[in-house]
Amino acid sequence: MKIVPFEMERMQSIWENQVEINLSESGVHPLTVGELLGRAEDRERLLGLALGYPQTNGTIPLRTAIAAMYPGATPDHVHVTNGGSEANFCSCWSLLEPADEVVMMAPNYMQTWGIAQAFAGSVRSWPLRETGGRWRPDIEALRALLTSRTKLLLICNPNNPTGACFDAATLDAICREAARHGTWIISDEIYRGAELAGLETPSIWGRYERAIVTCGLSKAYGLPGLRIGWIVGPPSFVAGTWAYHDYTSIAPGAINDRLALAALAPATRARILQRTRGILNTNFAALTAWLAARADLFSFIPPEAGAIVYARFHRPIGSGRLVERLRVEKGVLLVPGDQFGMDGYLRIGFGGPAHELFDGLARLESLLRTLSPEP
Ligand SMILES: Cc1ncc(COP(=O)(O)O)c(C=O)c1O
């Protein structure tokens, strides 16, 4: 089976550790192990951990801690994976057959776009609309896209790359449309907890019997190196995805499982998410001012969550070409809109150190100023 290249991940994998300034990351600056395990006794306990295989779908304490975040869920509703990406992979793999149709919110994290193309018969995009200064799902358009052959609807809430959050009424409307056809929904909620205003985005969890959550610690928690993600859904579905995990990586790492448990202890979780919001709000206020002062170059809808702003740029150059020139000539990495199927945009990550962000932006501006404005 052939699979289309996942362009953004390929680009990041090759360049993110080689450029001077990496603004392609969508999460916040990562925590150190020391910051995560503040107390000496917790570090000592970690040193005593035997490095055997852990329970392969996640240890019971970790699945219990995850289940506690989803009202009514038990450890049997939870499967722990290596990152949100393995959660998406096992969920899609377990659901999709060659004749199935898939509908995907767009723009979106393109992993599931590539997987769905390989495993299903057709994938169609369901574009968000820019209306009233927000990115919004168009429910009428969704109704027109879904058919009795639509096995799966893929959404991302909070959304990557726009940072838009969808409210409970919108999620209920999406579920109602899916329920007409028995369509499964996978809601990638990996940016939940990274809301700038601090109000957690509603989850799809509990709204529909075929609604699946994929999530993890890589974005809102600033712990991408832990490679911990999870699937939450009905026990029979979740047990099915575990059988696929046996063929991918077998189990999460034992240290990762243990550190994830530490991160989700209620007091630690609150401390981590507060840190995330602190970083986001400090950088975002300054970034908004910077962009607003350059309205001839950029326009944007402010994100509600995540360390990313999706900005339209006003110069006549393809986004892929612009990003390549920025990397080669200025040593800065951004994500081009064309990697989300939308040329004319840039995704700018603002979760890192402020001095790097503004150094990178100054370099971006200096390159854009060499290009004549659009006619
Ligand atoms: C929406 C979304 N889901 C999943 C992932 C992958 O998460 P992980 O690094 O935990 O595999 C990303 C990474 O950028 C993402 O943006």
The ligand as a MOL file (V3000), in Angstrom:
LIG
                    3D

  0  0  0     0  0            999 V3000
M  V30 BEGIN CTAB
M  V30 COUNTS 16 16 0 0 0
M  V30 BEGIN ATOM
M  V30 1 C -3.8740 18.1230 15.5980 0
M  V30 2 C -2.6840 17.2690 15.8640 0
M  V30 3 N -2.8680 15.9800 16.1840 0
M  V30 4 C -1.8400 15.1640 16.4240 0
M  V30 5 C -0.5410 15.6370 16.3500 0
M  V30 6 C 0.5880 14.6820 16.6080 0
M  V30 7 O 0.7380 14.5640 17.9750 0
M  V30 8 P 1.9180 13.7060 18.6330 0
M  V30 9 O 3.1650 14.5010 18.4970 0
M  V30 10 O 1.4580 13.5640 20.0450 0
M  V30 11 O 1.9860 12.4140 17.9140 0
M  V30 12 C -0.2980 16.9650 16.0210 0
M  V30 13 C 1.0800 17.4540 15.9050 0
M  V30 14 O 1.3470 18.5420 15.4460 0
M  V30 15 C -1.4000 17.7990 15.7780 0
M  V30 16 O -1.2340 19.0760 15.4640 0
M  V30 END ATOM
M  V30 BEGIN BOND
M  V30 1 1 1 2
M  V30 2 1 2 3
M  V30 3 2 2 15
M  V30 4 2 3 4
M  V30 5 1 4 5
M  V30 6 1 5 6
M  V30 7 2 5 12
M  V30 8 1 6 7
M  V30 9 1 7 8
M  V30 10 2 8 9
M  V30 11 1 8 10
M  V30 12 1 8 11
M  V30 13 1 12 13
M  V30 14 1 12 15
M  V30 15 2 13 14
M  V30 16 1 15 16
M  V30 END BOND
M  V30 END CTAB
M  END
